[in-house]
Amino acid sequence: MATTVSAQQSDWSYEASIYLFMPETETSVSTPMGTLDGTLSFSDALENLDFAFMGAFAASNGRWSLLADYNYTNLSFSSDTPGPASAGLDTSFTTQYLSGYVGYRVLEDQAAKVDIVGGFRWFSTETEFNLQPGAAPGRRTTVDGSWTDPVIGARARVVFSDKWSGTGFVDYGGFRSGSETWQVLLTADYAINDRWLIRGGYRYISFDHDLDGNDFKFDQSGPLLGATYRF
């Protein structure tokens, strides 16, 4: 009697990515004495970077997919302030945000794939604004908080050739008074082989949240470069 043993392979496929996001950063908080606004240009981003980690993971099975993206940034920088009231603004922050999605493919052919996604974005920050004394006394304002917003969005991938493709991703979240977030991500993707992919592109991500009656804003925009391993 012959016995046949077969192993059923998983239909899941995976992608793990690590990337460097080199943005211009704008962060501000409203206070009873006025708005404090710190801006770090793209050209100074790496010089003022204390530590960062950025990575993404994706899993797909048929039309369904799971996506996650994590960003950790520790930055400190100085900005000029208008007028003689202050000698400048020193800003330092440790910021994390994690986005997680479930996606469903609504279009697929040889040239393009389109997914709709829904999920959440968690944001956490410890931000300190130090307004240096000038004609007016200096003051320090600290923002320490975290929150989670629901998000919806769409992802599209267009194939140009055997090696080249492009990816676009957009989402929007908040859907409540006092909290809003959105992002746009565009990349050009080059397949080195069946396993490795390199990506370069542009990202804009924005957060606007009411913390204890004060409006806190955090925006980052700029180029990114990363590598993806598929398995």
Disulfide bonds with the S-S distance in Angstrom:
none
